[in-house]
Amino acid sequence: MEMTSAADLDALLAIDPPRARLWDNDPGLYWATLDGATWGLDNPVAALSLPALRHNIADIAARAGGVPIRVASKSLRVRPIIDALVRLDNVVGVLAYDLAEAIWLATDTGDRAGIDDVLLGYPTANRGAIGDLCANPQALQRVTLLVDSIEELDLIDSVCPPGSRDEIRIAIDLDASLRLPGVGDLGVLRSPIHTQGEAVSLASAIVARAGFRLVGVMSYEAQVAGVGNDVPGKTLENHAIRAMQGYSMRELRHRRSRIIDEIGQLADLEMVNAGGTGSIEATAKDRSVTDIAVGSGYFGGHLFDNYQHFQPAPAVGFGLAVVRKPRRDVVTCHGGGWIASGPPGVDRLPRVVWPAGLEYQDREAAGEVQTPLRGEAAIGMRVGDRVWLRHTKSGELSERINSMTLVDDDAAVGEAPTYRGEGKAFV
């Protein structure tokens, strides 16, 4: 199957989102349709439903209420799709996860225009990539590095002294966690820059330092964006999480707006990036924020099935081939152990969605090379049939397959290579 051109992708995404939500109204038919559209392709196969993607694009824009979106590349890792999303009216750029990746995305090539606004979502210690950035005038204009300490600036200068390079664009990583006495930090362990004083001190040091230009601030409220608040069977816990999330966003909006006001007196800020798929509405209320990071919400991994305030369509799924039947009610699939990052647990495993009624073996779960599944549905299955699963997050799926098959209605209409398919491995 031919790779889909940029013009074709733009046209495919410009179609109005569907009114009928087949993935909700008839999940069995939805997955069976993806299976039929990709039948005959080598396994494992990953399918991207364009109607479901269009639905997610429209839903994300509506939830943002006019605040621009910045595409979080780590949750997609499919460059043609990232490029197409960036060309949408409500998208301003990319939040990259690795400096070498950011340079790759930002640089023009013979067959594509680079992305002109790429913010790095994490600090870097990759000396080779720092050197590549300093030697790439176009990337220097388009890529913004993230720092949370003076030591990171020292590292950059040790590779490329300020007198030997143009200015490097810098953003500060502001800690967005909620700090509660006796409880500690609720969120993720990211930046040490939490208070107004810490942020202003770092900003002042950057502004005073030759070879750097402070252009932005980034913060990620993981305790809101990345924590489900409507988990079945956990009513009391859900209420507690929603209360924590509401309190945390009020605290953060107040603290972040004060910090942005202070830093804005020191530098002309171009961007204040924040949030994630799970916090879009709450982050959009912060008037200091210029754009919201969204990645997984486009592909709709099952991580977001347990959120009260939104429900993305499962736009991406992957099919594994049945290669043997060790028991009458057991099928064994080739591959499948594509486990998501985070605390180890059942919620990190891919979710089996079709045929209905299959489940993991407790002692094996999802295996690197083989995945046995038990259930009544296995009785009627044969070697060569497929089982469809949903990823928890999207990154682990794209690292395992070379391309995604694009499906529109009931037909495969093209193909888009993943980073892996383009020979790229960053982290």
TORKOL-4160 file (C-alpha; in steps of 0.2 Angstrom, whole numbers, padded with zeros to 4 digits, m for minus):
427
<pt num="1" X="0000" Y="0000" Z="0000"/>
<pt num="2" X="0006" Y="0017" Z="m0005"/>
<pt num="3" X="0011" Y="0030" Z="0008"/>
<pt num="4" X="m0002" Y="0044" Z="0010"/>
<pt num="5" X="0004" Y="0061" Z="0003"/>
<pt num="6" X="0002" Y="0077" Z="0014"/>
<pt num="7" X="m0011" Y="0084" Z="0002"/>
<pt num="8" X="m0021" Y="0068" Z="0004"/>
<pt num="9" X="m0020" Y="0068" Z="0023"/>
<pt num="10" X="m0025" Y="0086" Z="0024"/>
<pt num="11" X="m0040" Y="0082" Z="0013"/>
<pt num="12" X="m0045" Y="0067" Z="0023"/>
<pt num="13" X="m0044" Y="0076" Z="0039"/>
<pt num="14" X="m0054" Y="0091" Z="0032"/>
<pt num="15" X="m0070" Y="0080" Z="0031"/>
<pt num="16" X="m0083" Y="0083" Z="0044"/>
<pt num="17" X="m0083" Y="0072" Z="0059"/>
<pt num="18" X="m0096" Y="0058" Z="0059"/>
<pt num="19" X="m0112" Y="0060" Z="0068"/>
<pt num="20" X="m0115" Y="0041" Z="0071"/>
<pt num="21" X="m0102" Y="0035" Z="0084"/>
<pt num="22" X="m0100" Y="0017" Z="0078"/>
<pt num="23" X="m0087" Y="0014" Z="0091"/>
<pt num="24" X="m0100" Y="0017" Z="0104"/>
<pt num="25" X="m0116" Y="0011" Z="0096"/>
<pt num="26" X="m0109" Y="m0005" Z="0089"/>
<pt num="27" X="m0091" Y="m0009" Z="0095"/>
<pt num="28" X="m0091" Y="m0026" Z="0088"/>
<pt num="29" X="m0095" Y="m0020" Z="0070"/>
<pt num="30" X="m0082" Y="m0006" Z="0072"/>
<pt num="31" X="m0068" Y="m0017" Z="0076"/>
<pt num="32" X="m0074" Y="m0030" Z="0063"/>
<pt num="33" X="m0074" Y="m0016" Z="0050"/>
<pt num="34" X="m0056" Y="m0012" Z="0054"/>
<pt num="35" X="m0052" Y="m0030" Z="0053"/>
<pt num="36" X="m0060" Y="m0032" Z="0036"/>
<pt num="37" X="m0052" Y="m0016" Z="0029"/>
<pt num="38" X="m0035" Y="m0022" Z="0034"/>
<pt num="39" X="m0037" Y="m0041" Z="0029"/>
<pt num="40" X="m0023" Y="m0047" Z="0019"/>
<pt num="41" X="m0010" Y="m0036" Z="0027"/>
<pt num="42" X="0005" Y="m0043" Z="0036"/>
<pt num="43" X="0003" Y="m0045" Z="0055"/>
<pt num="44" X="0004" Y="m0036" Z="0067"/>
<pt num="45" X="m0006" Y="m0023" Z="0059"/>
<pt num="46" X="m0011" Y="m0006" Z="0066"/>
<pt num="47" X="m0026" Y="0003" Z="0060"/>
<pt num="48" X="m0030" Y="0022" Z="0062"/>
<pt num="49" X="m0049" Y="0025" Z="0059"/>
<pt num="50" X="m0050" Y="0042" Z="0051"/>
<pt num="51" X="m0068" Y="0045" Z="0056"/>
<pt num="52" X="m0063" Y="0042" Z="0074"/>
<pt num="53" X="m0048" Y="0053" Z="0072"/>
<pt num="54" X="m0059" Y="0067" Z="0065"/>
<pt num="55" X="m0071" Y="0065" Z="0080"/>
<pt num="56" X="m0056" Y="0067" Z="0092"/>
<pt num="57" X="m0050" Y="0082" Z="0083"/>
<pt num="58" X="m0066" Y="0091" Z="0084"/>
<pt num="59" X="m0069" Y="0086" Z="0102"/>
<pt num="60" X="m0052" Y="0092" Z="0107"/>
<pt num="61" X="m0055" Y="0109" Z="0099"/>
<pt num="62" X="m0072" Y="0111" Z="0107"/>
<pt num="63" X="m0065" Y="0106" Z="0124"/>
<pt num="64" X="m0051" Y="0119" Z="0122"/>
<pt num="65" X="m0063" Y="0133" Z="0119"/>
<pt num="66" X="m0052" Y="0143" Z="0108"/>
<pt num="67" X="m0036" Y="0140" Z="0116"/>
<pt num="68" X="m0023" Y="0134" Z="0103"/>
<pt num="69" X="m0017" Y="0116" Z="0104"/>
<pt num="70" X="0002" Y="0110" Z="0104"/>
<pt num="71" X="0003" Y="0092" Z="0098"/>
<pt num="72" X="0013" Y="0081" Z="0110"/>
<pt num="73" X="0023" Y="0070" Z="0098"/>
<pt num="74" X="0028" Y="0057" Z="0111"/>
<pt num="75" X="0010" Y="0050" Z="0111"/>
<pt num="76" X="0009" Y="0049" Z="0092"/>
<pt num="77" X="0026" Y="0046" Z="0084"/>
<pt num="78" X="0019" Y="0046" Z="0067"/>
<pt num="79" X="0027" Y="0061" Z="0058"/>
<pt num="80" X="0014" Y="0062" Z="0043"/>
<pt num="81" X="0000" Y="0063" Z="0056"/>
<pt num="82" X="0009" Y="0076" Z="0067"/>
<pt num="83" X="0013" Y="0086" Z="0052"/>
<pt num="84" X="m0006" Y="0086" Z="0047"/>
<pt num="85" X="m0012" Y="0090" Z="0064"/>
<pt num="86" X="0000" Y="0105" Z="0065"/>
<pt num="87" X="m0008" Y="0112" Z="0049"/>
<pt num="88" X="m0025" Y="0113" Z="0057"/>
<pt num="89" X="m0031" Y="0130" Z="0061"/>
<pt num="90" X="m0031" Y="0128" Z="0080"/>
<pt num="91" X="m0014" Y="0120" Z="0082"/>
<pt num="92" X="0002" Y="0131" Z="0085"/>
<pt num="93" X="0016" Y="0118" Z="0085"/>
<pt num="94" X="0023" Y="0103" Z="0093"/>
<pt num="95" X="0029" Y="0098" Z="0110"/>
<pt num="96" X="0043" Y="0086" Z="0107"/>
<pt num="97" X="0051" Y="0073" Z="0119"/>
<pt num="98" X="0069" Y="0072" Z="0113"/>
<pt num="99" X="0081" Y="0085" Z="0105"/>
<pt num="100" X="0086" Y="0075" Z="0091"/>
<pt num="101" X="0068" Y="0072" Z="0087"/>
<pt num="102" X="0064" Y="0091" Z="0088"/>
<pt num="103" X="0078" Y="0095" Z="0076"/>
<pt num="104" X="0071" Y="0081" Z="0064"/>
<pt num="105" X="0054" Y="0088" Z="0065"/>
<pt num="106" X="0059" Y="0106" Z="0063"/>
<pt num="107" X="0071" Y="0105" Z="0048"/>
<pt num="108" X="0065" Y="0106" Z="0030"/>
<pt num="109" X="0069" Y="0092" Z="0019"/>
<pt num="110" X="0067" Y="0089" Z="0000"/>
<pt num="111" X="0049" Y="0081" Z="0003"/>
<pt num="112" X="0042" Y="0091" Z="0017"/>
<pt num="113" X="0042" Y="0107" Z="0026"/>
<pt num="114" X="0049" Y="0107" Z="0044"/>
<pt num="115" X="0038" Y="0112" Z="0058"/>
<pt num="116" X="0041" Y="0130" Z="0063"/>
<pt num="117" X="0037" Y="0129" Z="0082"/>
<pt num="118" X="0044" Y="0115" Z="0091"/>
<pt num="119" X="0045" Y="0116" Z="0110"/>
<pt num="120" X="0055" Y="0102" Z="0119"/>
<pt num="121" X="0045" Y="0095" Z="0133"/>
<pt num="122" X="0060" Y="0089" Z="0144"/>
<pt num="123" X="0078" Y="0095" Z="0147"/>
<pt num="124" X="0092" Y="0087" Z="0137"/>
<pt num="125" X="0109" Y="0080" Z="0141"/>
<pt num="126" X="0112" Y="0074" Z="0123"/>
<pt num="127" X="0129" Y="0082" Z="0118"/>
<pt num="128" X="0128" Y="0076" Z="0100"/>
<pt num="129" X="0111" Y="0083" Z="0098"/>
<pt num="130" X="0116" Y="0100" Z="0106"/>
<pt num="131" X="0130" Y="0101" Z="0094"/>
<pt num="132" X="0118" Y="0097" Z="0079"/>
<pt num="133" X="0106" Y="0111" Z="0085"/>
<pt num="134" X="0120" Y="0124" Z="0086"/>
<pt num="135" X="0125" Y="0119" Z="0068"/>
<pt num="136" X="0108" Y="0120" Z="0061"/>
<pt num="137" X="0102" Y="0138" Z="0059"/>
<pt num="138" X="0085" Y="0134" Z="0054"/>
<pt num="139" X="0082" Y="0123" Z="0069"/>
<pt num="140" X="0089" Y="0136" Z="0080"/>
<pt num="141" X="0075" Y="0148" Z="0075"/>
<pt num="142" X="0062" Y="0134" Z="0077"/>
<pt num="143" X="0067" Y="0124" Z="0092"/>
<pt num="144" X="0065" Y="0129" Z="0110"/>
<pt num="145" X="0075" Y="0120" Z="0123"/>
<pt num="146" X="0067" Y="0117" Z="0141"/>
<pt num="147" X="0078" Y="0120" Z="0156"/>
<pt num="148" X="0075" Y="0119" Z="0175"/>
<pt num="149" X="0092" Y="0123" Z="0182"/>
<pt num="150" X="0108" Y="0133" Z="0178"/>
<pt num="151" X="0117" Y="0116" Z="0176"/>
<pt num="152" X="0108" Y="0113" Z="0160"/>
<pt num="153" X="0114" Y="0130" Z="0153"/>
<pt num="154" X="0131" Y="0125" Z="0158"/>
<pt num="155" X="0130" Y="0109" Z="0149"/>
<pt num="156" X="0124" Y="0117" Z="0133"/>
<pt num="157" X="0138" Y="0130" Z="0134"/>
<pt num="158" X="0151" Y="0116" Z="0137"/>
<pt num="159" X="0146" Y="0109" Z="0120"/>
<pt num="160" X="0143" Y="0126" Z="0110"/>
<pt num="161" X="0151" Y="0141" Z="0119"/>
<pt num="162" X="0140" Y="0156" Z="0117"/>
<pt num="163" X="0153" Y="0166" Z="0106"/>
<pt num="164" X="0153" Y="0152" Z="0093"/>
<pt num="165" X="0134" Y="0150" Z="0090"/>
<pt num="166" X="0118" Y="0160" Z="0088"/>
<pt num="167" X="0106" Y="0162" Z="0103"/>
<pt num="168" X="0097" Y="0147" Z="0109"/>
<pt num="169" X="0078" Y="0148" Z="0113"/>
<pt num="170" X="0074" Y="0143" Z="0131"/>
<pt num="171" X="0059" Y="0139" Z="0140"/>
<pt num="172" X="0057" Y="0136" Z="0159"/>
<pt num="173" X="0050" Y="0120" Z="0166"/>
<pt num="174" X="0038" Y="0125" Z="0180"/>
<pt num="175" X="0033" Y="0112" Z="0192"/>
<pt num="176" X="0014" Y="0110" Z="0192"/>
<pt num="177" X="0012" Y="0098" Z="0206"/>
<pt num="178" X="0001" Y="0101" Z="0221"/>
<pt num="179" X="0011" Y="0102" Z="0237"/>
<pt num="180" X="0001" Y="0097" Z="0253"/>
<pt num="181" X="0008" Y="0097" Z="0271"/>
<pt num="182" X="0009" Y="0079" Z="0277"/>
<pt num="183" X="0005" Y="0072" Z="0260"/>
<pt num="184" X="0019" Y="0078" Z="0249"/>
<pt num="185" X="0019" Y="0082" Z="0230"/>
<pt num="186" X="0004" Y="0076" Z="0220"/>
<pt num="187" X="0009" Y="0075" Z="0202"/>
<pt num="188" X="0025" Y="0069" Z="0194"/>
<pt num="189" X="0043" Y="0073" Z="0199"/>
<pt num="190" X="0048" Y="0085" Z="0186"/>
<pt num="191" X="0056" Y="0102" Z="0188"/>
<pt num="192" X="0063" Y="0109" Z="0205"/>
<pt num="193" X="0056" Y="0126" Z="0200"/>
<pt num="194" X="0040" Y="0127" Z="0210"/>
<pt num="195" X="0038" Y="0144" Z="0219"/>
<pt num="196" X="0038" Y="0161" Z="0212"/>
<pt num="197" X="0055" Y="0165" Z="0219"/>
<pt num="198" X="0063" Y="0150" Z="0211"/>
<pt num="199" X="0055" Y="0154" Z="0194"/>
<pt num="200" X="0060" Y="0172" Z="0194"/>
<pt num="201" X="0078" Y="0168" Z="0200"/>
<pt num="202" X="0080" Y="0156" Z="0185"/>
<pt num="203" X="0072" Y="0168" Z="0173"/>
<pt num="204" X="0084" Y="0182" Z="0179"/>
<pt num="205" X="0099" Y="0171" Z="0177"/>
<pt num="206" X="0094" Y="0166" Z="0159"/>
<pt num="207" X="0090" Y="0183" Z="0154"/>
<pt num="208" X="0107" Y="0189" Z="0160"/>
<pt num="209" X="0117" Y="0175" Z="0152"/>
<pt num="210" X="0125" Y="0177" Z="0135"/>
<pt num="211" X="0119" Y="0165" Z="0121"/>
<pt num="212" X="0102" Y="0162" Z="0127"/>
<pt num="213" X="0085" Y="0170" Z="0124"/>
<pt num="214" X="0070" Y="0166" Z="0136"/>
<pt num="215" X="0054" Y="0164" Z="0126"/>
<pt num="216" X="0043" Y="0153" Z="0136"/>
<pt num="217" X="0037" Y="0143" Z="0151"/>
<pt num="218" X="0030" Y="0125" Z="0151"/>
<pt num="219" X="0021" Y="0116" Z="0165"/>
<pt num="220" X="0012" Y="0099" Z="0165"/>
<pt num="221" X="m0002" Y="0096" Z="0178"/>
<pt num="222" X="0000" Y="0077" Z="0178"/>
<pt num="223" X="m0011" Y="0075" Z="0193"/>
<pt num="224" X="m0026" Y="0082" Z="0183"/>
<pt num="225" X="m0021" Y="0077" Z="0165"/>
<pt num="226" X="m0015" Y="0060" Z="0168"/>
<pt num="227" X="m0026" Y="0053" Z="0182"/>
<pt num="228" X="m0043" Y="0045" Z="0179"/>
<pt num="229" X="m0057" Y="0051" Z="0190"/>
<pt num="230" X="m0071" Y="0039" Z="0185"/>
<pt num="231" X="m0064" Y="0022" Z="0188"/>
<pt num="232" X="m0078" Y="0008" Z="0189"/>
<pt num="233" X="m0080" Y="0002" Z="0207"/>
<pt num="234" X="m0071" Y="0016" Z="0215"/>
<pt num="235" X="m0084" Y="0028" Z="0219"/>
<pt num="236" X="m0076" Y="0036" Z="0235"/>
<pt num="237" X="m0059" Y="0036" Z="0227"/>
<pt num="238" X="m0066" Y="0045" Z="0212"/>
<pt num="239" X="m0074" Y="0058" Z="0222"/>
<pt num="240" X="m0058" Y="0061" Z="0231"/>
<pt num="241" X="m0048" Y="0062" Z="0215"/>
<pt num="242" X="m0060" Y="0075" Z="0207"/>
<pt num="243" X="m0060" Y="0086" Z="0223"/>
<pt num="244" X="m0041" Y="0085" Z="0223"/>
<pt num="245" X="m0040" Y="0090" Z="0204"/>
<pt num="246" X="m0052" Y="0104" Z="0207"/>
<pt num="247" X="m0042" Y="0111" Z="0221"/>
<pt num="248" X="m0025" Y="0108" Z="0212"/>
<pt num="249" X="m0031" Y="0118" Z="0197"/>
<pt num="250" X="m0037" Y="0133" Z="0207"/>
<pt num="251" X="m0020" Y="0133" Z="0216"/>
<pt num="252" X="m0010" Y="0131" Z="0200"/>
<pt num="253" X="m0020" Y="0144" Z="0190"/>
<pt num="254" X="m0016" Y="0157" Z="0204"/>
<pt num="255" X="0002" Y="0152" Z="0206"/>
<pt num="256" X="0006" Y="0151" Z="0188"/>
<pt num="257" X="m0002" Y="0167" Z="0183"/>
<pt num="258" X="0008" Y="0176" Z="0196"/>
<pt num="259" X="0024" Y="0168" Z="0190"/>
<pt num="260" X="0020" Y="0172" Z="0172"/>
<pt num="261" X="0017" Y="0190" Z="0176"/>
<pt num="262" X="0034" Y="0191" Z="0185"/>
<pt num="263" X="0044" Y="0183" Z="0171"/>
<pt num="264" X="0035" Y="0193" Z="0158"/>
<pt num="265" X="0043" Y="0209" Z="0166"/>
<pt num="266" X="0060" Y="0201" Z="0162"/>
<pt num="267" X="0057" Y="0193" Z="0145"/>
<pt num="268" X="0045" Y="0194" Z="0130"/>
<pt num="269" X="0037" Y="0177" Z="0132"/>
<pt num="270" X="0030" Y="0169" Z="0116"/>
<pt num="271" X="0022" Y="0154" Z="0124"/>
<pt num="272" X="0016" Y="0147" Z="0140"/>
<pt num="273" X="0012" Y="0129" Z="0137"/>
<pt num="274" X="0002" Y="0118" Z="0150"/>
<pt num="275" X="m0009" Y="0104" Z="0152"/>
<pt num="276" X="m0013" Y="0088" Z="0143"/>
<pt num="277" X="m0027" Y="0077" Z="0136"/>
<pt num="278" X="m0036" Y="0075" Z="0153"/>
<pt num="279" X="m0035" Y="0093" Z="0158"/>
<pt num="280" X="m0040" Y="0103" Z="0143"/>
<pt num="281" X="m0055" Y="0111" Z="0150"/>
<pt num="282" X="m0047" Y="0115" Z="0166"/>
<pt num="283" X="m0031" Y="0122" Z="0159"/>
<pt num="284" X="m0040" Y="0132" Z="0146"/>
<pt num="285" X="m0047" Y="0142" Z="0161"/>
<pt num="286" X="m0030" Y="0149" Z="0165"/>
<pt num="287" X="m0028" Y="0165" Z="0156"/>
<pt num="288" X="m0009" Y="0165" Z="0157"/>
<pt num="289" X="m0009" Y="0149" Z="0146"/>
<pt num="290" X="m0006" Y="0152" Z="0127"/>
<pt num="291" X="m0007" Y="0133" Z="0121"/>
<pt num="292" X="m0012" Y="0116" Z="0128"/>
<pt num="293" X="m0002" Y="0100" Z="0125"/>
<pt num="294" X="m0012" Y="0086" Z="0118"/>
<pt num="295" X="m0006" Y="0070" Z="0111"/>
<pt num="296" X="m0015" Y="0053" Z="0116"/>
<pt num="297" X="m0032" Y="0061" Z="0115"/>
<pt num="298" X="m0030" Y="0061" Z="0096"/>
<pt num="299" X="m0028" Y="0042" Z="0095"/>
<pt num="300" X="m0038" Y="0038" Z="0110"/>
<pt num="301" X="m0029" Y="0025" Z="0120"/>
<pt num="302" X="m0039" Y="0016" Z="0134"/>
<pt num="303" X="m0030" Y="0026" Z="0147"/>
<pt num="304" X="m0044" Y="0039" Z="0145"/>
<pt num="305" X="m0059" Y="0027" Z="0147"/>
<pt num="306" X="m0059" Y="0031" Z="0165"/>
<pt num="307" X="m0062" Y="0050" Z="0164"/>
<pt num="308" X="m0079" Y="0058" Z="0169"/>
<pt num="309" X="m0078" Y="0073" Z="0158"/>
<pt num="310" X="m0074" Y="0066" Z="0141"/>
<pt num="311" X="m0072" Y="0050" Z="0131"/>
<pt num="312" X="m0061" Y="0050" Z="0115"/>
<pt num="313" X="m0065" Y="0038" Z="0101"/>
<pt num="314" X="m0053" Y="0023" Z="0100"/>
<pt num="315" X="m0046" Y="0029" Z="0084"/>
<pt num="316" X="m0031" Y="0017" Z="0084"/>
<pt num="317" X="m0031" Y="m0002" Z="0087"/>
<pt num="318" X="m0019" Y="m0016" Z="0082"/>
<pt num="319" X="m0022" Y="m0033" Z="0076"/>
<pt num="320" X="m0012" Y="m0049" Z="0081"/>
<pt num="321" X="m0012" Y="m0065" Z="0072"/>
<pt num="322" X="m0018" Y="m0081" Z="0080"/>
<pt num="323" X="m0003" Y="m0093" Z="0077"/>
<pt num="324" X="m0009" Y="m0108" Z="0088"/>
<pt num="325" X="m0022" Y="m0116" Z="0099"/>
<pt num="326" X="m0014" Y="m0124" Z="0114"/>
<pt num="327" X="m0032" Y="m0128" Z="0121"/>
<pt num="328" X="m0049" Y="m0128" Z="0114"/>
<pt num="329" X="m0054" Y="m0111" Z="0122"/>
<pt num="330" X="m0036" Y="m0103" Z="0120"/>
<pt num="331" X="m0029" Y="m0094" Z="0106"/>
<pt num="332" X="m0010" Y="m0089" Z="0106"/>
<pt num="333" X="m0006" Y="m0073" Z="0096"/>
<pt num="334" X="0011" Y="m0068" Z="0090"/>
<pt num="335" X="0018" Y="m0053" Z="0099"/>
<pt num="336" X="0007" Y="m0041" Z="0110"/>
<pt num="337" X="0018" Y="m0037" Z="0125"/>
<pt num="338" X="0018" Y="m0018" Z="0122"/>
<pt num="339" X="0017" Y="m0012" Z="0139"/>
<pt num="340" X="0014" Y="0007" Z="0143"/>
<pt num="341" X="0025" Y="0017" Z="0155"/>
<pt num="342" X="0020" Y="0021" Z="0172"/>
<pt num="343" X="0017" Y="0010" Z="0188"/>
<pt num="344" X="0016" Y="m0008" Z="0183"/>
<pt num="345" X="m0001" Y="m0014" Z="0183"/>
<pt num="346" X="m0016" Y="m0022" Z="0173"/>
<pt num="347" X="m0020" Y="m0004" Z="0167"/>
<pt num="348" X="m0003" Y="m0003" Z="0158"/>
<pt num="349" X="m0008" Y="m0019" Z="0147"/>
<pt num="350" X="m0016" Y="m0017" Z="0130"/>
<pt num="351" X="m0034" Y="m0020" Z="0131"/>
<pt num="352" X="m0042" Y="m0035" Z="0121"/>
<pt num="353" X="m0057" Y="m0028" Z="0112"/>
<pt num="354" X="m0062" Y="m0040" Z="0098"/>
<pt num="355" X="m0068" Y="m0054" Z="0097"/>
<pt num="356" X="m0077" Y="m0050" Z="0113"/>
<pt num="357" X="m0075" Y="m0063" Z="0127"/>
<pt num="358" X="m0056" Y="m0065" Z="0127"/>
<pt num="359" X="m0045" Y="m0062" Z="0142"/>
<pt num="360" X="m0027" Y="m0064" Z="0147"/>
<pt num="361" X="m0020" Y="m0079" Z="0156"/>
<pt num="362" X="m0015" Y="m0072" Z="0173"/>
<pt num="363" X="0002" Y="m0081" Z="0173"/>
<pt num="364" X="0007" Y="m0074" Z="0156"/>
<pt num="365" X="m0003" Y="m0058" Z="0152"/>
<pt num="366" X="0004" Y="m0050" Z="0136"/>
<pt num="367" X="0021" Y="m0057" Z="0130"/>
<pt num="368" X="0035" Y="m0050" Z="0120"/>
<pt num="369" X="0033" Y="m0064" Z="0107"/>
<pt num="370" X="0017" Y="m0073" Z="0111"/>
<pt num="371" X="0001" Y="m0069" Z="0120"/>
<pt num="372" X="m0011" Y="m0082" Z="0125"/>
<pt num="373" X="m0030" Y="m0077" Z="0127"/>
<pt num="374" X="m0043" Y="m0088" Z="0134"/>
<pt num="375" X="m0062" Y="m0087" Z="0132"/>
<pt num="376" X="m0077" Y="m0094" Z="0124"/>
<pt num="377" X="m0074" Y="m0084" Z="0108"/>
<pt num="378" X="m0058" Y="m0094" Z="0106"/>
<pt num="379" X="m0067" Y="m0110" Z="0102"/>
<pt num="380" X="m0073" Y="m0104" Z="0085"/>
<pt num="381" X="m0056" Y="m0096" Z="0080"/>
<pt num="382" X="m0043" Y="m0103" Z="0069"/>
<pt num="383" X="m0025" Y="m0101" Z="0065"/>
<pt num="384" X="m0023" Y="m0085" Z="0055"/>
<pt num="385" X="m0038" Y="m0076" Z="0063"/>
<pt num="386" X="m0035" Y="m0059" Z="0071"/>
<pt num="387" X="m0037" Y="m0052" Z="0088"/>
<pt num="388" X="m0039" Y="m0034" Z="0090"/>
<pt num="389" X="m0032" Y="m0024" Z="0105"/>
<pt num="390" X="m0031" Y="m0006" Z="0111"/>
<pt num="391" X="m0015" Y="0002" Z="0117"/>
<pt num="392" X="m0015" Y="0011" Z="0134"/>
<pt num="393" X="m0004" Y="0025" Z="0127"/>
<pt num="394" X="0001" Y="0028" Z="0109"/>
<pt num="395" X="0020" Y="0029" Z="0111"/>
<pt num="396" X="0023" Y="0010" Z="0114"/>
<pt num="397" X="0012" Y="0005" Z="0099"/>
<pt num="398" X="0021" Y="0016" Z="0087"/>
<pt num="399" X="0038" Y="0010" Z="0093"/>
<pt num="400" X="0033" Y="m0008" Z="0089"/>
<pt num="401" X="0026" Y="m0006" Z="0071"/>
<pt num="402" X="0032" Y="0002" Z="0055"/>
<pt num="403" X="0017" Y="0010" Z="0049"/>
<pt num="404" X="m0002" Y="0013" Z="0052"/>
<pt num="405" X="m0015" Y="0009" Z="0040"/>
<pt num="406" X="m0027" Y="0023" Z="0037"/>
<pt num="407" X="m0045" Y="0017" Z="0036"/>
<pt num="408" X="m0060" Y="0028" Z="0030"/>
<pt num="409" X="m0077" Y="0020" Z="0033"/>
<pt num="410" X="m0074" Y="0002" Z="0028"/>
<pt num="411" X="m0059" Y="0003" Z="0017"/>
<pt num="412" X="m0040" Y="0005" Z="0019"/>
<pt num="413" X="m0036" Y="0022" Z="0010"/>
<pt num="414" X="m0017" Y="0024" Z="0014"/>
<pt num="415" X="m0003" Y="0021" Z="0025"/>
<pt num="416" X="0008" Y="0032" Z="0037"/>
<pt num="417" X="0025" Y="0027" Z="0043"/>
<pt num="418" X="0029" Y="0028" Z="0062"/>
<pt num="419" X="0045" Y="0035" Z="0068"/>
<pt num="420" X="0051" Y="0017" Z="0068"/>
<pt num="421" X="0046" Y="0015" Z="0050"/>
<pt num="422" X="0056" Y="0030" Z="0046"/>
<pt num="423" X="0071" Y="0022" Z="0054"/>
<pt num="424" X="0071" Y="0034" Z="0069"/>
<pt num="425" X="0073" Y="0028" Z="0087"/>
<pt num="426" X="0075" Y="0042" Z="0100"/>
<pt num="427" X="0070" Y="0036" Z="0118"/>
